[in-house]
Amino acid sequence: MTPGATVQAAMELIAGIEAGTAPADDLVANYFRRHRFAGVKDRGAISEHIYAVLRHRAQLDWWIGLKGEGLPTDARTRLLAALLLVEEWTFPDIAQACDGDRFRPLPLSGAEGRFLGAIETEKLTHRDMPPEVRGNYPAWLQPHLEAALGRDLPMEMAALNRPAALDLRVNTLKGDRDEAWALMEAEGIKPGRTALSPLGLRVFERIPLASLPIFKDGLIEVQDEGSQLAAILADARPGMRVVDFCAGAGGKTLALAAAMKNKGHLIACDISERRLERSAQRLRRAGVSIVQRRVLTGERDKWVKRHAQGFDRVFVDAPCTGTGTWRRNPDAKWRLQPKDLEELAALQKEILDSAARLVKPGGRLVYATCSMLREEDEDQATAFMASHPQFSLVPVADVWRDTIGGECPVRGDMLRLSPGRHKTDGFFVAIMERAPLPTPPAEEISESPAEPESEASEA
């Protein structure tokens, strides 16, 4: 493909993403499946154009508003600006790519030419940009992000706007991290070891993951380091009864099964049968046999009532705004609306209330999100415990010491991970334990064996 053809393809895909027809990664993947003639370099160029716009949309729109003479903030104008300000193309390069030939963008209009000329010597970031523009996030989120991140907000937003590496979790049912590392090196891949998760490998290059024998054999799975840590902190052990209440496609289900050494009873629940079906192949590849999949009609499904207080661990990876995943899904930030946060917070409360019924006395409820917002994280856990006094918070440092070892990387009793501080996706975990049943008085314990013995002697 010519440079102009990759630009035209990117413009069309960005328009589809902005129209909300599907998430960016789905649209791009479908395009590449339909256009198999696009080589590796072409795919890389198209993706670079798309994500240059998605990651820097607020700054691009600021420049269009300042210098664009009324040009629309649409896919074409944004990408033209991104080519110049983000990808550092020259004005002549852009004009040459936009020549109107087959599969290439229409020639630059007079207004577009003047706009590009006006910003040709500018930098992407300008001192007059407000914080939400410099940080490339919706303005309405400013107070919510400030409440959660405080003075770290600029640093964390900058980190969230950078591409993430590929994190892999080693499946301990099939081998260990050193073995996986060696096998990847034998394939010419140079992974690093994750700093916090003892199960993680990190890859900074593009790799043909699906075709690697190590992936086909189930020794590695794609999972961000933060998500790996959340699953480890559930402290699911062999022989336990465990529920993954919002299992989705099964990433954490797989991690929980491995922690249980494939021994015990693990239920993967979700309201989407399609998502649960997608986990079937992953479970087989990983060698997991203890999982039972359960489709729920909703958070108040009757199955929950029938199995009340029957599980040692209930893991709730709740639906959330996904603000912690913007490194991988930058388009998600522009789809998010204030009503979404309000509706999701209400749903999280309902899910927690329902899932808590499954926890046995002395068992634990593990609440996790990939959100950076207090409304979905600390506030949600605190409100839950206030309305459920039978549950109390287990300090995450204690669980970290018991499951991972060493010093926990955060202060406080709940875990908040972030890309700026910890090089992970934004992730939150609160671990809450249901009070155990009261111990019978010592007199009852000592007297209870005597009665059967007496009855036996009389018989």
Secondary structure as UniProt FT lines:
FT   HELIX           3..18
FT   TURN            19..20
FT   HELIX           24..34
FT   TURN            36..37
FT   HELIX           40..55
FT   HELIX           57..67
FT   TURN            69..70
FT   HELIX           75..85
FT   HELIX           91..97
FT   TURN            102..103
FT   HELIX           110..119
FT   TURN            120..121
FT   TURN            127..128
FT   HELIX           131..134
FT   TURN            135..136
FT   HELIX           139..141
FT   HELIX           142..149
FT   HELIX           150..152
FT   HELIX           153..160
FT   STRAND          166..170
FT   TURN            172..174
FT   HELIX           177..186
FT   TURN            187..188
FT   STRAND          192..193
FT   TURN            198..199
FT   STRAND          200..203
FT   HELIX           209..211
FT   HELIX           213..216
FT   TURN            217..218
FT   STRAND          220..222
FT   HELIX           225..233
FT   TURN            238..239
FT   STRAND          241..244
FT   TURN            245..246
FT   TURN            248..249
FT   HELIX           251..259
FT   TURN            260..262
FT   STRAND          265..270
FT   HELIX           273..286
FT   STRAND          291..295
FT   TURN            299..300
FT   HELIX           302..306
FT   TURN            307..309
FT   STRAND          311..317
FT   HELIX           323..325
FT   TURN            326..328
FT   HELIX           330..335
FT   HELIX           338..356
FT   TURN            357..358
FT   STRAND          359..369
FT   HELIX           374..376
FT   HELIX           378..387
FT   TURN            389..390
FT   STRAND          391..393
FT   HELIX           396..403
FT   STRAND          415..417
FT   HELIX           419..422
FT   STRAND          427..434
FT   HELIX           442..447
FT   TURN            448..449
FT   HELIX           450..458
//
